Amino acid sequence: MTDQVTIIGAGITGIACARLLHRAGLRVRVFDKGRGIGGRMATRRGPQGMQFDHGAQDLPVSDPEFLTMLQGLGDAVAPWGDRGWVGRPGMSDVVRAMAAGLEVTQGAMFAGLRRDGAGWQIALDDRWIDAGRVVLAIPAPQARDLLGADHPFAAALDHVTYDPCVTLMAGLSPDAPRPFAWAEGSGAAAWIAHDGGKPGRQGRPLATWVMQADPEYSARHIDLAFDDLAAMMAPVLLDRLGAEPRHLQHSAAHRWLYARASRPLGEAFLADMDAGLLVGGDWALGPTARDGWASGTAMAAQILGHG
């Protein structure tokens, strides 16, 4: 079997897999359709130097091995009170630090996958390229669509379900109330975080806040235009903070269709090692970034152990 591995998806799962294979001496290439790496470990930049962690909010560190990995990233991570750890200066910087030294192609329009002798070829834009062994580190529905309804993995991938999430990003004037670092609730305000109060985010002109809705609210409003969604959610944030409309200087919204795995696979990955194909993600084990890392790490170990 070839020592070339192609990984589709540059979130924490794909990068966790790639860095271990790269360190073991395999030839690894990572492709992602996004403009930046990280997947839902995402940081959005805005006007006036604002930034928002609009995807994953923090990193649980109950797993000693995951904590050890994070500690090895140096200044790219930091503890955030008793919530866990966060990226510094943004959540996307965690995966960016993990990807140091890797060959990652962003903005790659991945269009197909086919067998080619002992390996695989992938369709990128208008050409097919040799891929060797393939790891699909993408949401389960996307992997299922790519592999097709007749693939042996289809039933397992169909078992996985997701909750959506809509997110508000808001910039408030410096005199706005800051009653808490984070708070949990329901509806539009299932989660509120003072994003600008996280480590490495100080010294910005506006106070930045992120609010994320619960699955029911998100599903009900997932198809709204971003401007309409922001206009609907912003008053809820102001009310929770005890702020006034005059404090709101900036608002924007984002939707995550595949935010959290509500019914995970129950195992770290799917694999056909004879064919050289593995499929994984946070959806395999659970909804957190740690689950995504664990899936990627397990896939790398499987590849290295298989020879």
ABEGO torsion letter per residue (X at the ends): XBABBBBBEABAAAAAAAAAAAAAGBBBBBBBABABBGEABBBBBBBGGBBBBABBABBBAABAAAAAAAAAAEAABBBBEAAEBBBOABAAAAAAAAABGBBBBBGBBBABBBBBEABBBBBBEABBBBAEBBBBBBBAAAAAAAAEAABAAAAAAAABBBBBBBBBBBBBBAABBBABABBBBBEAAABBBBAAABBGABGBABBBBBBBBBAAAAAAAAABBAAAAAAAAAAAAAAAAGBBAAABABBBBBBBABABBABBAGBABBBBAAAGBBBBEAAAAEABAAAAAAAAAAAAAAAAAAX
